[in-house]
Amino acid sequence: MIRAMTKRALWLERAAVNLKEAGIAVQLSAQTTGSATKPWAGDIRLVHQRITSPDPAVALSGLLDSLGEPIPALDTPQQDYAAERGPINAFRVIPLVHVTESYGLGPQVRDWMVPRWGGWRLEDVWLEPAPATGGTTP
């Protein structure tokens, strides 16, 4: 978790530098939640959101809820589209970038299977013993 938070902090700091270079005054804040009693202090907030489901209605409901947006009925593709476009057209939500997840594995890792929508299934993963290096055995 610390590693993910560090990556997120570095990403946000880089975004702040880019915004400052574009002439936009930016100040980073450690505030992680907003509420009716303690609203967000700034004019904008830059957040990282993860799409958690391949089902458009489920994914969109989760994203809208985490952003504090109302969740309308999502029974048809047209309703999904309208619900997605509403906050974007009103400039309450502006998607900036989509970053895919990728993993690098060594040649000794066996049976590594990543579920399509995140998570690690480590129960079947194992490491093949390293090949013996040159030399004689007694």
Secondary structure, DSSP 8 states (H G I E B T S, - for coil): -HHHHHHHHHHHHHHHHHHHHTT------------SSS--SSS----------SSHHHHHHHHHHHTT-------SHHHHHHHHHHHHHTTS--------------TTEES-B--TTS--B-TT-EE------SS---
